């Protein structure tokens, strides 16, 4: 049985990131722009743009860092939402994380942020956004360096301006990062004329500069730089429940779920898929994958069940004509098949076993560790075997494909 590689795991950023990695002369401004901490009693404090920020959780359970190896869905559901539960130490301690990996049977992990994925895009102060991105990248690099070669960090970028993102991308690549994160969301730029297509549609009725989607024209220079540096461009959606609706799908979903009286948001089964689907649609309509055929692409934390429908519908509307802003291939599935890309699948997704023609060569397993809905590799291995998938394909889905795309030993 081949080594298991987990392409979707997370850290929960500790206070030391702000205290030890933001330069002292920039620390006050950075903390005013975005800062988060949880005290010993489990009380969270979030600052965003100089004001109290909305927290990711409605209950006292920090759902993003609660799972430990061996915990089941029933175990998570039995937790008292009014009682603080200590965070999994592996969320911010690399040695504790390695112990968890050993219990799980995972050889290597690709590591993403949690708080910085949600809040950094909302930071208004551009200089502070740069300071925060640099601090996170330096911290997570040191975190992974203590992982005995088993942890592979993904860099974040200050997307407040494309040129700032390119500069940090080059710095991260020089430092040794092999991958960089792109959150599929909208950003407000000062040059509202430099957009096309989807941004124009999404900008209708929005006051001030129209929001620009991460894949759209102003950001093409960032994608080009990632391809030039041979980094894996990791498209990773986040909940989006702490910001306005114009950022991503989560804000609207959160308003609906709050009205239902639910103890927690229901954005997770909706926003991730919608934002990832929107990215794929935009990329196919704008020709991103055709213009950058060497761009290594990974789409994370959204499952893979939506992919066949997304490709089919893109083909339908491209053939109808009049929907695309540039001439592109009218066979999206062909573009998808020939491109160096992976989409993560969740432990319970039987679709990856039932649609091998679309997903078998393009999927790789992600645990979501230490989020509340995480799972170890035993569950997907058993699921794939029960669906009649052969062992060589199981090995590829649980590690082989990830090893190739991310260039891992």
Secondary structure, 3 states (H helix, E strand, C coil): CCCCEEEEEECCCCCHHHHHHCCHHHHHHHHHHEEEEECCCCCEEEEECCEECCCCCCCCCCHHHCCCCCCCHHHHHCCCCCCCCCCCHHHCCHHHHHHHHHHHCCCEEEEECCHHHHHHHHCCCHHHHHHHHHHHHHHHHHHHHCCCCCEEECECCCCCCHHHHHHHHHHHHHHCCCEEEECCCEEECCCCCCCCCHHHHHHCCCCCCCEEECCCHHHHHHHHHHHHCCCEEEEECCCCCCCCCCCCCHHHHHHHHHHCCCCCCCCHHHHHHHHHHHHHHHHHHHCHHHHCCCCEEEEECCCCCCHHHHHHHHHHHHHHCCCCCCCCCCCHHHHHHHCCEEEEECCCCCHHHHCHHHHCCCEEECCCCCCCCCCCHHHHHHHHHHCCCCHHHHHHHHHHHHHHHHCCC
